[in-house]
Amino acid sequence: MADFHQNGIITTLHNLSDRPVQEMERELVAFSRRRPMALVLPSLYSELQTEALPRIVQELRQVPYLSQIVIGLDRADEAEYRHALQFFNELSQNHCVLWNDGPRLREIDAELMELGLAPKEPGKGRNVWYCMGYVLASGRAESVALHDCDILTYRRDMLARLIYPVANPLFSYEFCKGYYARVANNRINGRVSRLLVTPLIRALKKVLGESEYLNYMDSYRYVLAGEFSFRRDVLNDIRIPSDWGLEIGVLSEMHRNYANNRLCQVDIADVYDHKHQDLSLEDRKAGLSRMSIDICKALFRKLATQGEVFSHETFRTLKATYFRIALDFVETYRNDALMNGLEFDIHQEEVAVELFARNILEAGEVFLGNPMETPFIPAWNRVVAAVPHIFDRLVAAVEADYEEYSS
């Protein structure tokens, strides 16, 4: 059972009573009459072959309150798209599959690219962005949840708890972030969040001084969680990154666009596990190494927009400050693991800290060398202003793909 403490400047909604999912679902069904709900699932085709996604689909079949499920399918050829249509046909709700690599959506993407309005690189950010556009275009939902397709411990109560804060008409929240403890296989996981993000935010406070933005980011219990929900109007003007800085970017945009009392976080699971990225010690363009660089750059860019001035000396100081704080965190997590009877490899933890420290400096050098880098994808309201019929074309392309390839 979670604690009831409210820390930081963001409301925390706890799991205090292990409320039955059927009870929550009855309320959500009632909410859906006034505020229809949708779920976005950004997926790689390869995830259809895993243990996680079939389980997720089976759990979702039992969910009674969703008006729509939008699946973004990446890295799929024609045969794989056909298979994906059959795979997701097991869903009982209205659903559609965006074939992001298909010729129709590629044509739309190429046109937007010429106008400087398309995502610059493939990845989860691009997938999520097109799914958000389709939700807006179809007009079926007022509240929207999003989660990954690699959750090995998925249960439908995770979705119920995630979407409840933005679906309940009595609440004023525009955005909700999921959080949970990353413990699986008798060990503490979530290295990037534990050993990079939190100690880096604390180090930035020491080096740059306290700021409302850093206090805001430090209020989230799991900054890198891939599960969040929002009301439909959020989708119009949010600008999200196309790289690994997606979660940082989404939180930064919510901070820019909304008052803190419109934002919250919710405990969605006692047990959570998903696929794990390699540390990639020798390759800065892969795994957790690339992820850590993109996350650092996302934080540096946001702080720069608030007037912070960075230099080579700033990043060298930041690296040293981070390193000391992160090593203290390693000891803290070791003690936590030992008290709970969990395994803990202090050597591997410190190897990760050393990699992240190097990558803070690397990210700083990249940032200083290319300060005009703008990985943010334009907001959909800008796209609509430039291409007024884009939503009609997006819906037509998805429907035409289905009609041609579903048989």
Phi, psi and omega in degrees: 000139182284166172281180179243018186285137173258105181251148178076202188245013178245135178297133176249125177257116189266169170257090188264343189224005184049052183299134181301137183297326181298324179292316178296321181295325176298318177294319181295324175300317178295318178298325187294339178292330179260328186225083181304149187238147178228159175234133175253130180236098174282123189224142164274149177301323182301336181288343175293339183266002184267175175285330190287307190294319175302323178294319179299316180298318179296322177293318182294332178304333184269357184279122188266353192251356183279132175271341187199142169235124181248118181254124173264119185253119178249154174057053181228132171273187186298314181297322181288325175296317177301317179295321180297322178300317178292319181300313184278351175295347175290341178295140182273346183268165169301130183210161176213157179241119175275112179275090188295338179261004179283159184298326182290312179289330175295323178296316177298317181298318180296320179295316178294326179297319179299329180271000183072027185244002183256158173303141185276343181213152177290164178142185184298320181300315179297315180301310181298320182299315179292324176296319177300318178299321180292321177301315178296318184293321184282333175065026183269345190228149174250335176235137188226134174247154178221133171212164182286170182251016181243021184279110184286336185252028187294136170222151187292343176291339174298316179292318180301314181290327182291318186269342184306314185297330180264353180264331182291118182297341180280345180264154180251014183286133175266339186212143178221133179252131176281151172216166185187167173274132178267082178232125178202153180053038175063030176211160177275127179255202178070047186298320184294320178290312184291315192256351176244298193296306183296310178295330178292318177298318178296322179292320177299323177298320181291319185280317185263341185099163180298143174214153180298323181295314180294322175296322176299310180296323181288348179282338181280133184282334176217086186302323187267008177301136181272009183250122174207166179220160186199160173276157191302323184295338178299326187293336185293321189236013178277136177248118184247149177286155177265357182255199183290356177276016185306307185295318176299317181296319179297314179297321180294320178294320178295324177295322181289324191262340189224153174290152183300331181285357174262004184238148179207171172227151186223140175286115185249353183198140171281327181232131181215130175212143175214183183295150185248138177278148174290153179292327177058061181297329185260357184225106183286352181259014182219162171055211183292339178294310178295319180303315183294323178294314180297320179296315178299314180299321180298318178293317181296319180297316181298316181294326178296324179293342179263009174099001177290137179253123182252152177215173177301320181295323178300314184289327176294319177295318180298318180300313181296318180294314177303314186301317181292316180295317182295321178295324175296323177296322178302315179296319179299313181291328175298314180295319178298317180296315181297319181295330181263009177070028181260156175286150180206119180258096185295330179296312181294326177297316181286330172299317178297317179298318179297319177297313181297323178297316177298321184285336172299315178294318178300313180298321178297318179295318178297317180298314181292326181285338181219067185293344182270003179301129181229086181281358182289136175278139181302151176293152183294331179294330175289320180298315180297324179296324181277325182230085190302330184261018185298322181294318178299319181291323180295313178297317181297321180294316180296318180292321179294321175301314181297314182297323183282326192246357185281342183276000000 
